[in-house]
Amino acid sequence: AVAAAGVDGDNGGTGRHDADADLAAAIAASLAEGGGGSSGGEIMVAAAAPIPEEPGPGEPGTVTLAIRVPSGARLQRRFRSSDTVGGVEAYVAATAETDMSRHVLTTAFPRKQLREPGATLKDAGITDKEALSVEPTSAR
């Protein structure tokens, strides 16, 4: 399912979406080949939802998210308000090599865990310029 991301639509000439899709496909292939396993040091990054296509700048219904990942790095990307929480999780899993089955997206203020992968960003209350963090699921 991850490799099928981006079959429809135009990437606006940025090439960025193609890189996201290629990365997701490479990760999925690595996992299929038994890439995770005995050493315990590998990170599993499988995600249930495909990575949504990034909308162009100024496209109506677009939200720009800043996402702090466990490594301390900050990701920034545009999504459509109709994209799902699961799509953002898939992007984080592929881009930051984070096992989202052990982590949860959290809003900064008011602090809220996004635990419904099928919910749209709009339904989850995510607005433009929102800051999210990725926290271990044990964090309460």
Disulfide bonds with the S-S distance in Angstrom:
none
